[in-house]
Amino acid sequence: MGTIDKPLRVVGAAIQHNNMILCAQRGANKSLAGYWEFPGGKIEVGETPQQALRREIQEELHCKITVGKLLCKTVQHYDFGDIELSTYHCTLNEGETPQRTEHRQLQWMQPDRLDELDWATADIKAMQQLKVSYTKEQ
C-alpha cells in the first residue's frame, strides 16, 4: 500500500463589492487553465488561512481585502493531487481596485448568475452556496 499524502491546503476569496462577486479565470499557463475560481492560493508554513488569503490577494490582484467568515471547505481530487480549499467571505477595502496580473480575466458577477461560468470543481460548492444565500436574501 502506498502512503496517502495530505491534501495541499489552499484558500479562496469570495470578494463582494456593491452586491457583486469577483470571479477570476485561470491563466493559460496554470493547471485548470480557463476555469473560473475565487482568487487565492496556497497557505504557507506558519500562516493562518486569513493571513494567506490577504497575502495571495495582494500578490495576485494588487489590492487589500478584509477576510470575513468561512463560507465552506472542500476537498477535491485532481490529476495533479488533492487540495483542501477553504473559501472565505471577503470585502474589498475602501478605495481598492483588483488588478489582473496572472488571471486571464476578472469579472464581477451578480450572485444569482455565478453558475453561468465554467468553475473549477473545487470552487463549485462555494459558488452554489453564494448563489443560494443571495437568493434567500432577495
ChimeraX commands (.cxc) that place a marker at each C-alpha (Angstrom):
marker #1 position 0.00,0.00,0.00 radius 0.5
marker #1 position 1.21,3.49,-0.87 radius 0.5
marker #1 position 1.25,6.38,1.52 radius 0.5
marker #1 position -1.55,8.90,1.45 radius 0.5
marker #1 position -0.32,12.44,1.04 radius 0.5
marker #1 position -2.09,15.22,2.87 radius 0.5
marker #1 position -4.07,17.47,0.55 radius 0.5
marker #1 position -2.50,20.80,-0.39 radius 0.5
marker #1 position -4.14,23.49,1.77 radius 0.5
marker #1 position -5.36,26.47,-0.27 radius 0.5
marker #1 position -7.67,29.42,0.33 radius 0.5
marker #1 position -10.09,31.31,-1.89 radius 0.5
marker #1 position -11.68,34.74,-1.52 radius 0.5
marker #1 position -15.33,35.27,-2.40 radius 0.5
marker #1 position -14.82,39.04,-2.66 radius 0.5
marker #1 position -18.05,41.03,-2.53 radius 0.5
marker #1 position -18.38,44.65,-3.60 radius 0.5
marker #1 position -21.56,46.55,-4.50 radius 0.5
marker #1 position -23.61,43.32,-4.33 radius 0.5
marker #1 position -21.33,41.65,-6.90 radius 0.5
marker #1 position -18.82,38.80,-6.50 radius 0.5
marker #1 position -15.35,38.84,-8.07 radius 0.5
marker #1 position -14.67,35.81,-10.28 radius 0.5
marker #1 position -11.24,35.03,-11.76 radius 0.5
marker #1 position -10.48,32.93,-14.83 radius 0.5
marker #1 position -7.29,30.88,-14.52 radius 0.5
marker #1 position -4.48,31.82,-16.89 radius 0.5
marker #1 position -3.27,29.70,-19.80 radius 0.5
marker #1 position -0.02,28.71,-18.05 radius 0.5
marker #1 position -1.79,27.37,-14.93 radius 0.5
marker #1 position -3.27,23.99,-14.08 radius 0.5
marker #1 position -7.03,24.08,-14.73 radius 0.5
marker #1 position -6.44,26.84,-17.32 radius 0.5
marker #1 position -9.61,28.59,-18.43 radius 0.5
marker #1 position -11.71,27.51,-15.46 radius 0.5
marker #1 position -13.16,30.11,-13.11 radius 0.5
marker #1 position -12.26,30.32,-9.44 radius 0.5
marker #1 position -12.36,32.51,-6.39 radius 0.5
marker #1 position -8.86,34.05,-6.28 radius 0.5
marker #1 position -6.41,32.91,-3.64 radius 0.5
marker #1 position -3.66,30.34,-3.28 radius 0.5
marker #1 position -1.52,28.13,-1.06 radius 0.5
marker #1 position -1.24,28.52,2.69 radius 0.5
marker #1 position 2.45,28.86,3.54 radius 0.5
marker #1 position 4.03,27.30,6.65 radius 0.5
marker #1 position 3.27,29.43,9.71 radius 0.5
marker #1 position 0.35,31.32,8.10 radius 0.5
marker #1 position -3.26,31.27,9.17 radius 0.5
marker #1 position -5.75,30.86,6.30 radius 0.5
marker #1 position -6.71,34.52,6.72 radius 0.5
marker #1 position -3.09,35.70,6.52 radius 0.5
marker #1 position -2.52,33.55,3.42 radius 0.5
marker #1 position -5.61,34.99,1.76 radius 0.5
marker #1 position -4.61,38.60,2.40 radius 0.5
marker #1 position -1.09,37.88,1.09 radius 0.5
marker #1 position -2.30,36.00,-2.00 radius 0.5
marker #1 position -4.84,38.69,-2.95 radius 0.5
marker #1 position -2.17,41.39,-2.53 radius 0.5
marker #1 position 0.20,39.38,-4.77 radius 0.5
marker #1 position -2.37,38.33,-7.41 radius 0.5
marker #1 position -4.71,41.32,-7.55 radius 0.5
marker #1 position -2.63,44.16,-6.03 radius 0.5
marker #1 position -5.39,45.07,-3.60 radius 0.5
marker #1 position -6.28,44.71,0.06 radius 0.5
marker #1 position -9.28,42.82,1.42 radius 0.5
marker #1 position -10.98,42.21,4.73 radius 0.5
marker #1 position -11.43,38.48,5.37 radius 0.5
marker #1 position -14.74,37.51,6.93 radius 0.5
marker #1 position -16.36,34.21,7.86 radius 0.5
marker #1 position -15.57,30.84,6.34 radius 0.5
marker #1 position -18.04,30.15,3.53 radius 0.5
marker #1 position -17.15,26.48,3.04 radius 0.5
marker #1 position -14.37,23.91,2.93 radius 0.5
marker #1 position -13.95,21.42,0.08 radius 0.5
marker #1 position -11.53,18.56,-0.50 radius 0.5
marker #1 position -11.09,17.88,-4.21 radius 0.5
marker #1 position -9.08,15.26,-6.09 radius 0.5
marker #1 position -7.42,16.43,-9.31 radius 0.5
marker #1 position -4.99,14.61,-11.60 radius 0.5
marker #1 position -2.15,16.69,-10.14 radius 0.5
marker #1 position -3.11,15.94,-6.50 radius 0.5
marker #1 position -5.65,16.63,-3.79 radius 0.5
marker #1 position -6.46,20.08,-2.46 radius 0.5
marker #1 position -8.33,21.28,0.60 radius 0.5
marker #1 position -9.91,24.60,-0.34 radius 0.5
marker #1 position -11.25,26.93,2.35 radius 0.5
marker #1 position -13.28,29.76,0.79 radius 0.5
marker #1 position -13.98,32.90,2.83 radius 0.5
marker #1 position -16.44,35.75,2.54 radius 0.5
marker #1 position -14.31,38.84,1.84 radius 0.5
marker #1 position -14.79,42.52,1.07 radius 0.5
marker #1 position -12.58,44.99,-0.75 radius 0.5
marker #1 position -11.01,47.60,1.48 radius 0.5
marker #1 position -12.07,51.18,0.84 radius 0.5
marker #1 position -10.62,52.60,-2.37 radius 0.5
marker #1 position -9.15,49.29,-3.60 radius 0.5
marker #1 position -9.49,48.01,-7.18 radius 0.5
marker #1 position -8.38,44.49,-8.17 radius 0.5
marker #1 position -5.75,44.40,-10.94 radius 0.5
marker #1 position -5.39,41.37,-13.21 radius 0.5
marker #1 position -1.83,40.01,-13.05 radius 0.5
marker #1 position -1.96,36.25,-13.58 radius 0.5
marker #1 position -5.60,35.51,-14.40 radius 0.5
marker #1 position -6.92,35.51,-17.96 radius 0.5
marker #1 position -9.76,37.77,-16.86 radius 0.5
marker #1 position -11.60,39.12,-13.83 radius 0.5
marker #1 position -15.34,39.56,-13.84 radius 0.5
marker #1 position -17.79,40.99,-11.30 radius 0.5
marker #1 position -20.93,38.84,-11.30 radius 0.5
marker #1 position -24.30,39.03,-9.64 radius 0.5
marker #1 position -24.53,36.10,-7.20 radius 0.5
marker #1 position -27.61,34.68,-8.93 radius 0.5
marker #1 position -25.65,34.42,-12.22 radius 0.5
marker #1 position -22.49,32.75,-10.87 radius 0.5
marker #1 position -23.44,29.37,-12.33 radius 0.5
marker #1 position -23.14,30.81,-15.87 radius 0.5
marker #1 position -19.35,30.42,-15.62 radius 0.5
marker #1 position -17.33,27.19,-16.04 radius 0.5
marker #1 position -15.99,26.75,-12.50 radius 0.5
marker #1 position -13.06,24.66,-11.28 radius 0.5
marker #1 position -14.57,21.68,-9.48 radius 0.5
marker #1 position -13.22,22.67,-6.04 radius 0.5
marker #1 position -14.94,26.09,-6.28 radius 0.5
marker #1 position -18.41,24.82,-7.25 radius 0.5
marker #1 position -19.65,24.26,-3.67 radius 0.5
marker #1 position -18.74,27.83,-2.64 radius 0.5
marker #1 position -20.32,29.23,-5.81 radius 0.5
marker #1 position -23.55,27.32,-5.15 radius 0.5
marker #1 position -23.67,28.43,-1.50 radius 0.5
marker #1 position -23.20,32.08,-2.52 radius 0.5
marker #1 position -25.98,31.79,-5.07 radius 0.5
marker #1 position -28.38,30.14,-2.59 radius 0.5
marker #1 position -27.66,32.65,0.20 radius 0.5
marker #1 position -28.19,35.54,-2.24 radius 0.5
marker #1 position -31.49,34.06,-3.45 radius 0.5
marker #1 position -32.71,33.72,0.17 radius 0.5
marker #1 position -31.89,37.38,0.86 radius 0.5
marker #1 position -33.98,38.61,-2.09 radius 0.5
marker link #1:1,2 radius 0.2
marker link #1:2,3 radius 0.2
marker link #1:3,4 radius 0.2
marker link #1:4,5 radius 0.2
marker link #1:5,6 radius 0.2
marker link #1:6,7 radius 0.2
marker link #1:7,8 radius 0.2
marker link #1:8,9 radius 0.2
marker link #1:9,10 radius 0.2
marker link #1:10,11 radius 0.2
marker link #1:11,12 radius 0.2
marker link #1:12,13 radius 0.2
marker link #1:13,14 radius 0.2
marker link #1:14,15 radius 0.2
marker link #1:15,16 radius 0.2
marker link #1:16,17 radius 0.2
marker link #1:17,18 radius 0.2
marker link #1:18,19 radius 0.2
marker link #1:19,20 radius 0.2
marker link #1:20,21 radius 0.2
marker link #1:21,22 radius 0.2
marker link #1:22,23 radius 0.2
marker link #1:23,24 radius 0.2
marker link #1:24,25 radius 0.2
marker link #1:25,26 radius 0.2
marker link #1:26,27 radius 0.2
marker link #1:27,28 radius 0.2
marker link #1:28,29 radius 0.2
marker link #1:29,30 radius 0.2
marker link #1:30,31 radius 0.2
marker link #1:31,32 radius 0.2
marker link #1:32,33 radius 0.2
marker link #1:33,34 radius 0.2
marker link #1:34,35 radius 0.2
marker link #1:35,36 radius 0.2
marker link #1:36,37 radius 0.2
marker link #1:37,38 radius 0.2
marker link #1:38,39 radius 0.2
marker link #1:39,40 radius 0.2
marker link #1:40,41 radius 0.2
marker link #1:41,42 radius 0.2
marker link #1:42,43 radius 0.2
marker link #1:43,44 radius 0.2
marker link #1:44,45 radius 0.2
marker link #1:45,46 radius 0.2
marker link #1:46,47 radius 0.2
marker link #1:47,48 radius 0.2
marker link #1:48,49 radius 0.2
marker link #1:49,50 radius 0.2
marker link #1:50,51 radius 0.2
marker link #1:51,52 radius 0.2
marker link #1:52,53 radius 0.2
marker link #1:53,54 radius 0.2
marker link #1:54,55 radius 0.2
marker link #1:55,56 radius 0.2
marker link #1:56,57 radius 0.2
marker link #1:57,58 radius 0.2
marker link #1:58,59 radius 0.2
marker link #1:59,60 radius 0.2
marker link #1:60,61 radius 0.2
marker link #1:61,62 radius 0.2
marker link #1:62,63 radius 0.2
marker link #1:63,64 radius 0.2
marker link #1:64,65 radius 0.2
marker link #1:65,66 radius 0.2
marker link #1:66,67 radius 0.2
marker link #1:67,68 radius 0.2
marker link #1:68,69 radius 0.2
marker link #1:69,70 radius 0.2
marker link #1:70,71 radius 0.2
marker link #1:71,72 radius 0.2
marker link #1:72,73 radius 0.2
marker link #1:73,74 radius 0.2
marker link #1:74,75 radius 0.2
marker link #1:75,76 radius 0.2
marker link #1:76,77 radius 0.2
marker link #1:77,78 radius 0.2
marker link #1:78,79 radius 0.2
marker link #1:79,80 radius 0.2
marker link #1:80,81 radius 0.2
marker link #1:81,82 radius 0.2
marker link #1:82,83 radius 0.2
marker link #1:83,84 radius 0.2
marker link #1:84,85 radius 0.2
marker link #1:85,86 radius 0.2
marker link #1:86,87 radius 0.2
marker link #1:87,88 radius 0.2
marker link #1:88,89 radius 0.2
marker link #1:89,90 radius 0.2
marker link #1:90,91 radius 0.2
marker link #1:91,92 radius 0.2
marker link #1:92,93 radius 0.2
marker link #1:93,94 radius 0.2
marker link #1:94,95 radius 0.2
marker link #1:95,96 radius 0.2
marker link #1:96,97 radius 0.2
marker link #1:97,98 radius 0.2
marker link #1:98,99 radius 0.2
marker link #1:99,100 radius 0.2
marker link #1:100,101 radius 0.2
marker link #1:101,102 radius 0.2
marker link #1:102,103 radius 0.2
marker link #1:103,104 radius 0.2
marker link #1:104,105 radius 0.2
marker link #1:105,106 radius 0.2
marker link #1:106,107 radius 0.2
marker link #1:107,108 radius 0.2
marker link #1:108,109 radius 0.2
marker link #1:109,110 radius 0.2
marker link #1:110,111 radius 0.2
marker link #1:111,112 radius 0.2
marker link #1:112,113 radius 0.2
marker link #1:113,114 radius 0.2
marker link #1:114,115 radius 0.2
marker link #1:115,116 radius 0.2
marker link #1:116,117 radius 0.2
marker link #1:117,118 radius 0.2
marker link #1:118,119 radius 0.2
marker link #1:119,120 radius 0.2
marker link #1:120,121 radius 0.2
marker link #1:121,122 radius 0.2
marker link #1:122,123 radius 0.2
marker link #1:123,124 radius 0.2
marker link #1:124,125 radius 0.2
marker link #1:125,126 radius 0.2
marker link #1:126,127 radius 0.2
marker link #1:127,128 radius 0.2
marker link #1:128,129 radius 0.2
marker link #1:129,130 radius 0.2
marker link #1:130,131 radius 0.2
marker link #1:131,132 radius 0.2
marker link #1:132,133 radius 0.2
marker link #1:133,134 radius 0.2
marker link #1:134,135 radius 0.2
marker link #1:135,136 radius 0.2
marker link #1:136,137 radius 0.2
marker link #1:137,138 radius 0.2
view
